Amino acid sequence: MSDLPKVPMTRADYPHFLIVPTRWMDNDIYGHVNNVVYYSYFDTVINEYLLRSGGLDIHNPEAVIGVCAESGCRFKAAFTFPEPVEAGLRVAHLGRRSVRYEIGLFKRGRKEAAAEGHFVHVFVPRGDMTSAVAVPDAIRTALEAIQVAG
């Protein structure tokens, strides 16, 4: 996870936000949201953005979709149910066939992220899911809108 940003990220670093509610089942025996659930928050903010802004059609068997090739998370502070998660999203790198997202999970009213992560999508035909193809134009346009200078 050494490829995550070294400087703490703040809300101002993310152009897109989604509030994700925690669920009772997200808490573990230690009384906080379990670490694996953070990755579902990443997946949720990314796919919500692709559906709403990029025209991703999850019901089309001919669609080009993004599959996760890599992910990572740096945990800084715990969330607990029923605390909402404010998920920030940005694009750190946009290639011809892949994208690297960076995600910040924030507690309400906090400036610095409670968790920082990354998620790499490689785009593939849904029916094939083995050979990478170009990022679809509508999705590329949406991703460019939240891309940050790198």
C-alpha angles and dihedrals in degrees: 000000000000088000092071115101114280095210114072110258121232134199090264089065093066124070096191130050136185127182110226118191118225116231130220089246091056091073117087132207089279092063100250137089107285117247095243090060091064088069090056088054088053091050091047097053092044096049094041087056094046092049096046101035106021102042095239107178108205092181097057111096089201094055127119109237137185118245123194113255097167140003139173141173138201111205118211106158133010127246121213133195126293092024114112120233117224103208119201121198134196138160113240097178132012116192131176094268105012145042133206114213125194118207131194121195112206136192114229111279095005121126098203125060120259088207133013125199148162133219127189121206122196113197118233137163107269093230094049105031092179109079120060117232136185118291105261113256097243092049092046090053091051092047092049088056091064098034116124127209110267 
